[in-house]
Amino acid sequence: MANNLLKGKRGIISGALDENSIAWHVAERAHEEGATFTLTNAPIAMRMGKINELAEKTGSEIIPADATSVEELENLFSKSQEVLGGKIDFVLHSIGMSPNIRKGKSYGELNYDWYQKSIDVSALSFHKMMAVAEKQDAMNEWGSVVGLSYIAAQRTYPFYTDMADAKAVLESIARGYGYRLGKAKKIRVNTISQSPTKTTAGAGIGGFDSFFDFADKMSPLGNALAGDCANYCIFLFSDLSKMITMQNLFHDGGYSNTGISEEIIEQMGK
Ligand SMILES: NC(=O)c1ccc[n+]([C@@H]2O[C@H](COP(=O)([O-])OP(=O)(O)OC[C@H]3O[C@@H](n4cnc5c(N)ncnc54)[C@H](O)[C@@H]3O)[C@@H](O)[C@H]2O)c1
């Protein structure tokens, strides 16, 4: 289903760890749609993941960067322009990590050093990326920046603890930079609020499998898969979505607007 939607566009795709990663699917689709891009991830994830396989498949160069380090992000944006031969048209922020979730801390027991780490990795890195892009004037007019979020930014999900706060910050940063970069260069900034998805980050959350099934039964269309999310990202990177900015866009099969479904009522009655 390739339509050359990104033909001639240059991008930076973060967060592809393995073939389950949402970013992995985005890279595959962006390649199919004619984009050229660099791949990036934290140096430690490079050793654990399979990013080399993806780079080979998509003809992309890997530029390691810890997304909490402004210096490493500066290198990422300057090297990417060098490698790709011009300014950047699209950026995917697909980065999330909470030490508190990893260690199973409840919301009332959060370790504050780890809390700051969660916010830094999962939200401030989005700000840092755009700050670097702006200072280097690294992006073309009508460029598009997309971050991945979750509905826990609006509603409480007890197991999502400090990541819920990080996602709220992420979505706010999309509005702040959406205004600023929109005024300066017509660059669009949005977040996609994605269904629960079976990835390394997803599986790290307590009770994920039950919650995945619950959301699937609540959503009239079922959960959106990583591949569906990739298609939505491609649309947002393309010129078809030129006037969409500063939005948090639900991509969840209808979950966010469903009160209760027949399937859940049936299950509760058992
Ligand atoms: N899986 C879900 O259920 C779900 C639902 C909604 C939103 N999201 C969001 O989608 C995004 C991608 O996650 P995923 O589900 O594809 O899981 P994933 O584990 O495949 O991807 C998360 C990525 O973040 C990277 N990362 C962590 N710390 C980093 C750092 N310091 N610097 C650079 N990269 C770092 C990891 O190496 C990994 O590649 C995240 O923002 C996540 O919160 C996931």
Ligand as a Chemical Component Dictionary entry (heavy atoms), coordinates in Angstrom:
data_LIG
# 
_chem_comp.id                   LIG 
_chem_comp.type                 NON-POLYMER 
_chem_comp.pdbx_formal_charge   0 
_chem_comp.three_letter_code    LIG 
# 
loop_
_chem_comp_atom.comp_id 
_chem_comp_atom.atom_id 
_chem_comp_atom.alt_atom_id 
_chem_comp_atom.type_symbol 
_chem_comp_atom.charge 
_chem_comp_atom.model_Cartn_x 
_chem_comp_atom.model_Cartn_y 
_chem_comp_atom.model_Cartn_z 
_chem_comp_atom.pdbx_ordinal 
LIG N1  N1  N 0  2.965  0.083  24.251 1  
LIG C1  C1  C 0  1.899  0.766  24.642 2  
LIG O1  O1  O 0  0.935  0.196  25.176 3  
LIG C2  C2  C 0  1.848  2.247  24.393 4  
LIG C3  C3  C 0  0.595  2.913  24.412 5  
LIG C4  C4  C 0  0.564  4.296  24.221 6  
LIG C5  C5  C 0  1.765  4.995  24.035 7  
LIG N2  N2  N 1  2.965  4.314  24.029 8  
LIG C6  C6  C 0  4.208  5.078  23.846 9  
LIG O2  O2  O 0  4.816  4.716  22.639 10 
LIG C7  C7  C 0  6.213  5.048  22.727 11 
LIG C8  C8  C 0  7.046  3.899  22.206 12 
LIG O3  O3  O 0  6.950  2.783  23.057 13 
LIG P1  P1  P 0  6.739  1.284  22.546 14 
LIG O4  O4  O 0  5.456  0.832  23.123 15 
LIG O5  O5  O -1 6.980  1.189  21.092 16 
LIG O6  O6  O 0  7.850  0.481  23.368 17 
LIG P2  P2  P 0  9.426  0.234  23.102 18 
LIG O7  O7  O 0  9.928  -0.311 24.391 19 
LIG O8  O8  O 0  9.609  -0.596 21.906 20 
LIG O9  O9  O 0  9.998  1.690  22.829 21 
LIG C9  C9  C 0  10.416 2.586  23.850 22 
LIG C10 C10 C 0  11.753 3.119  23.384 23 
LIG O10 O10 O 0  12.243 4.160  24.238 24 
LIG C11 C11 C 0  13.669 4.056  24.173 25 
LIG N3  N3  N 0  14.329 4.809  25.244 26 
LIG C12 C12 C 0  14.223 4.614  26.587 27 
LIG N4  N4  N 0  15.041 5.462  27.236 28 
LIG C13 C13 C 0  15.658 6.226  26.282 29 
LIG C14 C14 C 0  16.604 7.290  26.330 30 
LIG N5  N5  N 0  17.091 7.756  27.496 31 
LIG N6  N6  N 0  17.024 7.845  25.164 32 
LIG C15 C15 C 0  16.557 7.389  23.974 33 
LIG N7  N7  N 0  15.650 6.388  23.863 34 
LIG C16 C16 C 0  15.206 5.812  25.013 35 
LIG C17 C17 C 0  13.871 2.549  24.322 36 
LIG O11 O11 O 0  15.201 2.141  24.024 37 
LIG C18 C18 C 0  12.831 2.034  23.352 38 
LIG O12 O12 O 0  13.358 1.901  22.051 39 
LIG C19 C19 C 0  6.468  5.437  24.185 40 
LIG O13 O13 O 0  6.430  6.831  24.315 41 
LIG C20 C20 C 0  5.279  4.816  24.893 42 
LIG O14 O14 O 0  4.977  5.424  26.119 43 
LIG C21 C21 C 0  3.020  2.962  24.186 44 
# 
loop_
_chem_comp_bond.comp_id 
_chem_comp_bond.atom_id_1 
_chem_comp_bond.atom_id_2 
_chem_comp_bond.value_order 
_chem_comp_bond.pdbx_ordinal 
LIG N1  C1  SING 1  
LIG C1  O1  DOUB 2  
LIG C1  C2  SING 3  
LIG C2  C3  SING 4  
LIG C2  C21 DOUB 5  
LIG C3  C4  DOUB 6  
LIG C4  C5  SING 7  
LIG C5  N2  DOUB 8  
LIG N2  C6  SING 9  
LIG N2  C21 SING 10 
LIG C6  O2  SING 11 
LIG C6  C20 SING 12 
LIG O2  C7  SING 13 
LIG C7  C8  SING 14 
LIG C7  C19 SING 15 
LIG C8  O3  SING 16 
LIG O3  P1  SING 17 
LIG P1  O4  DOUB 18 
LIG P1  O5  SING 19 
LIG P1  O6  SING 20 
LIG O6  P2  SING 21 
LIG P2  O7  DOUB 22 
LIG P2  O8  SING 23 
LIG P2  O9  SING 24 
LIG O9  C9  SING 25 
LIG C9  C10 SING 26 
LIG C10 O10 SING 27 
LIG C10 C18 SING 28 
LIG O10 C11 SING 29 
LIG C11 N3  SING 30 
LIG C11 C17 SING 31 
LIG N3  C12 SING 32 
LIG N3  C16 SING 33 
LIG C12 N4  DOUB 34 
LIG N4  C13 SING 35 
LIG C13 C14 SING 36 
LIG C13 C16 DOUB 37 
LIG C14 N5  SING 38 
LIG C14 N6  DOUB 39 
LIG N6  C15 SING 40 
LIG C15 N7  DOUB 41 
LIG N7  C16 SING 42 
LIG C17 O11 SING 43 
LIG C17 C18 SING 44 
LIG C18 O12 SING 45 
LIG C19 O13 SING 46 
LIG C19 C20 SING 47 
LIG C20 O14 SING 48 
# 
